[in-house]
Amino acid sequence: MAAEVAPLPQLRLPSGPSPITAEQRYWKSFKNQLVLPSPTQYPITHITVPAANPVADGASNNDYFAVTTGTRVQIYSIRTRKLVKTITRFGDIARSGDVRRDGRILVAGDDTGKIQVFDVGSRAILKTWTQHKQPVWTTKFSPADLTTLMSTSDDKTVRLWDLPSQESTSTFVGHNDYVRSGSFMPGTMSNMLVSGSYDSTVKLWDPRTPGTAVMTFKHAAPIEDVLPLPSGTTVLASSENQISVLDLVAAKPQHIISNHQKTVTSLSLASNGRRLVSGGLDGHVKVFETTGWNVVAGAKYPSPILAVRVVASGANGDDRHLAVGMQSGVLSLRTRLTGPEAARDRDREKEMAALLAGTIDAHDKTKNKRKRRAGAAKRLDMVGEGADVVIANDLSRPKRETAWQRDLRHGRFGTALDRVLDKSAKDHSPLNVLTLLVALRHRSAMREALENRDETTVRPILKWVEHHIIDTRYVAVCVDVAMHLLDLYAEYADASAELLAGFKVLHRRVRVEAERAQTAVETEGMLASLLAASA
């Protein structure tokens, strides 16, 4: 029995450079934007999430993140993005509201110098400290101890607090200007603190030696934010439009990131510490990888950014929300959909696109056909006495040859080329034309397919070559076809204005492409010289 004739397989072109990287695709998956204007019209100054517990110690509730704006702190649910609580018991502008990792207590400072601790459930004030004499800019709970927290203030001090105590347990004095940022160190160094000040220094503090800083890094401009990496050996500090990567082991800056145009106001980690997210007054959010500190993604917002935070959820700490607080008082929440949610969102987008394009009937038909195939694939024919023999229904139908493939198989090369170039044909595509031309070249039948033509039948071939000869994936075949056309029909060009015009267009396109290639080679030489000189 003769084997069934299979249609000629279509060529697969090499993939060119992707217009979007995998990293950009990941950050573009943060969709479903929720825009929440501040009820007080004040800027969104702080967005905080509960500190990760370095050692699991019983049940914890990490479903909250806090947003500070004006004289209130808003508590949102990570799971639903809904506003859960609003705390407004402040005498002045509130700063740095932070929810403890068990979700039961919140701490915040304000511009009067007070630090207040609230019960999240009842919103009652549990504790008030008034030792700071100027605005308190940072309040954070310790990731290791539920009763320990820190604060930084415009009175140039950094303080440690214990919930049962009436006074601060440690006071760190050493900055010469406002201290606007601070954090606990992660991991085994969680008893140490890092702070950034408007005196342009970043200082590392140890409660065992509160009299002086363990380490000091001097910068050229005020420090807006500090952020330790999970390793505990590196600290990031934003100063004007730069981000410094400070190596605590070598006690010196390791790298300077200068990708923002204006002051970088906020730093956050993402992807379990493998990505750095920064926001600045230029309205840009930029994402950096933490190996070479290169920009891998970014986004533009309509207002200067004062706070940015990637909110994680789940047992693995997967990125869930990208929260951005702006000077205009708007909170932007973008959520990354995964699994069934993402599939449903893609289906909705396709359905809406079909509705707008007026092809909803064809969309529904394809969708129903896919459902029928999926249902049929589940039905199996049981053959044999035992259940060990299971034969599935073979739903695949052999593909039929198209007309031009049939002509090619029967040696009607000229007719096959005419058919595949016919734009009114159902299966017309540049890739099918390329597939046929490559097959003709393999059969040494290219010249035979191009011979014995008039200007009417030569013109479609010439136009296809003119259009695709500048594409590097098509150029080899296009040059082969062009050489045959010139050899066969150049002597008739003077008698045919249409043929002459086609050859002139082809000549012009080849000349322009050759000039571009020459310019590229010259540019490559200049860049190589510059790189060699700077090495």
N, C-alpha and C positions, 0 to 999 in steps of 0.2 A: 504493500500500500504506500503510495507516494505521500511524502510529508506535506503538510499544509503550507502554502506560501505565506510567509510573514511579511507584513509591510516594512518598508525601509524605515529604520529607526531614525528619529530626528536627532540632529547633532545637539550636543550640550556645549554651550559656549563657556569659556573660563570666566569665573566670576570676577568682576572688576572690584575696585575699592568700594566698600559699603558706604553709602551716604550717612549712615548712622551706626555708631559702635554699639557693642553689647552693653557697655556701661551707660551710654546715653539712653538706650532702649529701656534699661532698668529704671532709670530715674524718670523717664517719661511715663512709666507705668503708674506713677503717683498721680492719679486722676481724681475724679469725683470731688472737685474743689468746693469747699464750703467757705464762704466769705462772711465773717462776723464782725460788724462794726462795733466799736466800743460804745456802751451806753453813756459813758461820760465824755466821749469825744477826746479823751486823753490818749497819748501814744501807748502802744503796747511795749512796755519796757523789759519785761522778763517772762520767759516761758521755762518752766522747770518740770522735770520728771523725777519720781522717787529714785534715790540712789540705790544702785544694785548692791545686794548683800553679798559680800565675798564668801561667807560661809552660811549655808542654808541652816536656819534655826527655827524650824516650825513653820506654821502657815503665815503667809504674807499676802497682802492685797495690793497689787501694783496697777489697779485699774484707773488711777487718777493721774492727771497732770494739771499743773496750776498755771494760770495766766494772770499777770499783774498789770493793771491799767488804772491810772488815776488813783482814786481813793478806795479801790476794791481789788479783791483777789477772786478770780473765777476758777472754779474747779470743774474740769470736764472729765467725762468718761472716755477712756481709751477705746473701749469696745464699741460704744455707740456714738461717740463724738458729741453727745448731748451735754448741755450745761447741768451739772448736778447740784452745786452749791455756789452761793455768792456771799463773800464775807466783806462787810463794809464798815466795820467798827474801827476806823482809823481817823485820827485827828488831822492828818495831812496826807500828802502823796505816799502811797504804799510802795514798797520795794521788795523784790525778790521773794515772793510767796513760794514756799517749798513744802510739799506734802511728805510726811514720813513714810518709809517704805511699807508700813503696815496699813496705811491709808486712814489712820484714825486721828492724826494730829497734824496741824499745819502751823508753820512759823513764818512770820513776815516782819520786816522792819518798816520804818516810815521816816519822813523828813524831819520829824521832831526829835529823832534819836531814840525812839522807843523800839523795843523788840517785843512782840506779842506772840503768844502761843495759843492756838485755838483748838477746840474740839470740833472735828469736821462734822460730826453728826448733829450736834446741838448749836454749833457756832459760838459757844460760850468761850470767854477768855479764861484760859487756865493759868497763864503766867504772864507777867509784864516785867521787863527789865528796863531801867532808865540810866544805866551807867554811861552809855554813849551820849555825848553832848552835841553832836551834830548828826546830819542825816545818815542813816544806816543803809548801805547799798547792797550788801550781800548777807543772806542768812541761809544756811544749809545744814541739814542733818548729817550726822556721820554715817557712812555706809556700814560701819562695823558695830556701832553702839546706838541703841534706840534712844538713849537719854542725853547723848552728847550732840552739840551743834556749835557752829562757828558763825562769826559775824565780822564784817569789815565796814569801816565808817569814814566819813569825811574828817573825823577828829584824828586821823592818821594812825589809828590803832587797829589791830586784829585781835579778836577775843574768842576764847573758848568758853562754852557754857555747859552746865549740867542741870537738867530739868528740876531736880529737887532743891538745888541751891538758889540762894537769893542774890549771890554775887557771881561774877565771872570767875571761872577756875584758873584761867591763865590770860594774861594780857601781853601782847607782843607789840613792843614799841621799837621803831626803827625807821619807818617811812617818814619822809619830810613833806608829804602833800597828801591829798585825798587818796584813800584806798577804795577803789571802785570795783574790785573783783577779787575773788578768792575761792579756794576749793580745798577739800580734803584730798590727800594723796590716796591712790587706790591700793588694793591688795595688802601686802604685809606692812606697807608704809602708811596705813590708814590713820595712824595716830599723829602724822605730820600734816602740815598745812602749807599751801602755796598762795601767795597774794601778789596782786599787781596794783601799782600805784601811779598817780599822776606825777610823781617825782621821777618817772621813767625807769623804775626798777621793778624787777620780779624777785621776790624773796621767798626762801624756803625756811619754814619754822619747825622747831622741835619743842614740844611742851616740856621736855626734860631740861632744856636750856632756854627759857623764855627771854633771857636778857638780851640775846643777840641772834641775828639770823644765821642759820646754818650755811646758807649760800645766797649770793646776790648776783643778779645779772643786770647790767646797766644797758639801757636802750637810749635811742636818740629822741624819743617822743613819749608822751603819756601812754600808759598801758590801759587798754579798754577791757580786755578779757583774758583770763588764763584758763588753760584746760590740760590736765594731766592725761597722758595716754595710759591704757590698762597695764602696760609693762611696769609702770612706776619709775622708769629711768628717764623718761622724756616728758617735758612740759612744753605746751604751745602757748604763745603769748601774742596777742594782737596789739600793734602799735602803729598808729596812723594807717597807711594803706598796706602795711606789711604784717606777715605772721612769722614769728621767730620759732624755730624748732630748737629747744634748749636741751642739751645732753647733760643730765645730772651726774653721770659717771665721769665724763671728761671735764665737767664744770665749764663748758663753753658752748656757744651757739653752734649747732650742727648744720643748719640750713636757714635761708631766708626766702619766704614766699612773697612775691610781689605781683600778684595777678589782679588785685583790686585797684580801682582808680581813686577811690576815696577811703575814708577811715573804715576799718573793719571793726564792727561793733560787737559781734557775737560769734562764738565757736561752738560746735557740737560734733560728737562722734556718731558714726553710723556703721552698719554692717559689722557689728560686734568689734568695733575699734579699728576696722580695716580701712575706713574712709573718714575723712575730715570734711565737715560742711561748715562754710563760713558765710556770713551775711554782712553787708556794708552799707554805708550811706549812699553808694552809687546805685542802690536798688538791685544789686546782683547777689544771687546765691550761687556759690561755686563749690564743687565737690572735688576733693583731692584724694589720690591714693597715698597711703602712708609709707610707701617704700621710697619712691623717687620724688614724691610731693608734686606730681604733675596734675594738671586739671583734667578730669575725666568727664565732667558734665557741668551744666550750669543752667540757670533760669533768671529771667528778668522780671522784676516786680515794679508796680507803678509808683512806689513811694520808697523813701529811704528806709532801710531795714534796721531795727534796733534789737531784735531778738530772733534767733532761729534755733529750732530743736527738732531732731529726728526722734520720734516717739516709737519705742519698740514694744512688742507684745509677744505673748506666747512663751512656751518653755524654752525655746531656742533663742529668744531675744531678736526675732526677725523685725526688720523695719516695717512699721505700719503706717505712720503718719509723718508728713513733713509739715511742721507748724512754723509759720513765719509771722512775726509781729512787726507792724510798720508804724512809722511816725504819724501817719494819717489816722491812727486809731483803729486800723483794720487788722483782724486776725485771719490769716489764710491757712486753711487746713486741706492738704491733699492726701488722699488715702490710696495705698497700694492694694489692689484687689488680687487675690490669689485663688487658685483652684476653681471650684464651681462658680464663685463670684465673678472671676475674670472671664470665664467662658460665657456666662450670661450677659456680661457687659459687651463682649465682642459680638454676640448674636444681636443685641439691641442696636449696636452701631451699624451692623450690616443691614438690618431691617430698615433703619432710619435712612441710610444712604439709598437703598432701593426705593423707598417711598419718595424721597426728594427727586430721584432720577426718573420716576415714573415707570419703574420696572418691578413693582411689587408683585405682580402676577408671576413673572418668571422666577422671582426670589422664592415665593411660596411653593411653586412647582418643584424647584430644586430641593427645597427643604423637605417637602413631603416625600420626594423620591429617595432622599438620603435616609429618612426614617424607615421607609419600606425596605430598603436594602439592609439596614441594621437589624430590622425584625426578622428578615428572611435568613440572615446569617446565623441567627440563634437557633433556627430549626434544623435539626440534624436527622438524617436518615440512619436508622439502626439496621445494620446488615449482619447476618450471622446469628448463631444461637446464643453466643455469650455476649456480654457487654464490653468485651475487650476490643471489638472491632467497631469503630465509630467512623463513618464516612460523612463528611460535611457536603452539603449541596455545593456544587461548583457553579457559582453565580457569575464568574467572569466569562464574557463573550469574546470570541476572537475578533480582533480589530480587522475591519475590511480595508483593502487597498483603495486608495484614492485614485482618481483618473490619471493623474500625472505619474503616480507610482506604477500603475499598470503599463502606461506608455514606456516608462523607463525599462521595465522588465522585458517588454517585447521589442526593445531596440528602437523605438520611435523617439529619439532623443530630442529632436527639434520640437515635436509636438508636446513632449513633457515639459520643456522649458517654457513654451508659450502658455501652457495651462497654469504652471506654478506662478508665472508672472501676472496672471489675470487678477486684477484687484477685486473683481466682482465675485471671485470664487470663494466658497465658504471657508476653505482652509488656507486662504492666502495669508502668508506671513513672511517677513524677511528671513526668518530662520529656516523655513521650508525651502526658500530659494537657495540659501547657502547649502542646505543638505543635498539638494539636487546637483548643484555645481560641483561640490566635493565628490559626489558619486560619479559624475561625468568625468572628472579629472582622474579618478581611480580607474575608470574604464578606458582611459585615453580617448574619450569621445567628445571632449569639449569642442574641438574644431568642427566636428561633424554636426554638432547641435547648433553651431553659429553660422554655418555655411548656407548659401542659397537663400538669402533673405533680402527683402526690400527695405526701404527706409521706414516703412510703417512697422515692420516686425523687429527691426534693429533698435528703434527708438526706446521701447520699454526696457530692453537689456541695458542700453547705455544710461538711461536715467537711474536704474537701480545701482549701477556701478558708480555713477556720480555721487549718489547719496551716501553710499556705504564705504567708499574708499578711504575716508578719513577715520573710520573705526578700526582700531588695531586688531580687533577680533576677526574682521572681514577682509583686511587689506591684502593678504596673500592671495586669496581667491580672486579678489577684484582686480589685482594687477595682472593675473593670468588671463582673465576674461578681456581686460582692456587691451592687452598685447595682441590677442587674437583678433579683436575687432579692428584695431589699427592695421593689422596685416591684411585683413580681408576687405576692408571698406574704406581705407584712407584715400585710395585713388578715385573713389566716387564722391568724396566730400565736396569738391568744387561744383559738382552738378546738383547737389542737394543742399539747400540752405538750412534745412532742419538738421541734417546730419553734421554739417559744418559747425553749426551753433552748439550741438551736443559735444563735439570733440573740443571746442574752445572752452566750454564750461569745465570739462574734465581736466584739460590742461591747466586752467586757472586754479582749480581746487588742489591739484597735485602740487603746483608751485607754492601756493600759500601754506600747505601742510609741510613742505620741505623747508620753508623759511621758519616756520614755528619750531621744527625739529632742530634747526641750526641755532636758533635763539636759546632753546632749552639746553643744548650742549654748551654754549657759551656761558650761560648762567651757572650751570653745574661747575664749570672750570673756575669761575669767579668765587663761588661759594667754597670750593675746595681750597683755593688760595687763602681765603679769609680764615677758614677753620685751621689750616696749617699754621698760619701766622699767630693765631690765638692759643695754639696748643703749647 
